[in-house]
Amino acid sequence: MTEDQLRELIKGCIKGSRKSQEGIYKLLYGKMLTVCMRYTNNADQAQDILQEGMLKVFGNLTKYSFEGSFEGWVRRIMVNTAIDSIRKKKNDFVLLGEDQSIEDYTELVEEEEEEAELSFKPSQVLEAMQKLTPAYQMIFNLYVFENYTHVEIAEKIGISVGTSKSNLAKAKRNLRKILINDFKDHNG
């Protein structure tokens, strides 16, 4: 799709055209569902986040300035919608406390580094990520995929920088453990 075609679809959406909305939805569906799936281990929840996010996109299109990537603008809305969804489910959202630090995991990391280098398919990594707790999933996604700093993560979700760092370390360790346990034999 060309920039001009995308611009016309966006303008059509702003005017309320259902056909234009359908075009934008179809254009972004796959990529944005992948973003949403990184924040939940449940396909139905990912669909709900996507639907809610798309409603926000359509409701805020007049704020899009046509500068920068439209896909990037939509992606930011999806990430924020996913974070909001996780916040609403606080009973599932337990962060590692500040009484534990990154140093607590040094021995485990050193042991893991002694293992042979392994290679995994993207689909295996995504599947393993979905087995992380919601808190670890969110911290991992914000840091690794969205390129947030620990300071930005702390501000965005209301935790300390130390908690963000320790949760990232724990998420990486758990992800590696899941990958090795679930997929090591499938890569040989």
Stockholm file with secondary structure:
# STOCKHOLM 1.0

chainA/1-188         MTEDQLRELIKGCIKGSRKSQEGIYKLLYGKMLTVCMRYTNNADQAQDILQEGMLKVFGNLTKYSFEGSFEGWVRRIMVNTAIDSIRKKKNDFVLLGEDQSIEDYTELVEEEEEEAELSFKPSQVLEAMQKLTPAYQMIFNLYVFENYTHVEIAEKIGISVGTSKSNLAKAKRNLRKILINDFKDHNG
#=GR chainA/1-188 SS CCHHHHHHHHHHHHTTCHHHHHHHHHHHHHHHHHHHHTTCSCHHHHHHHHHHHHHHHHHTGGGCCSCSCHHHHHHHHHHHHHHHHHHHTGGGCCCCCTTSCGGGGHHHHHHHHTSCCCCCCHHHHHHHHTTSCHHHHHHHHHHHTSCCCHHHHHHHHTCCHHHHHHHHHHHHHHHHHHHHHHHGGGGC
#=GC SS_cons         CCHHHHHHHHHHHHTTCHHHHHHHHHHHHHHHHHHHHTTCSCHHHHHHHHHHHHHHHHHTGGGCCSCSCHHHHHHHHHHHHHHHHHHHTGGGCCCCCTTSCGGGGHHHHHHHHTSCCCCCCHHHHHHHHTTSCHHHHHHHHHHHTSCCCHHHHHHHHTCCHHHHHHHHHHHHHHHHHHHHHHHGGGGC
//
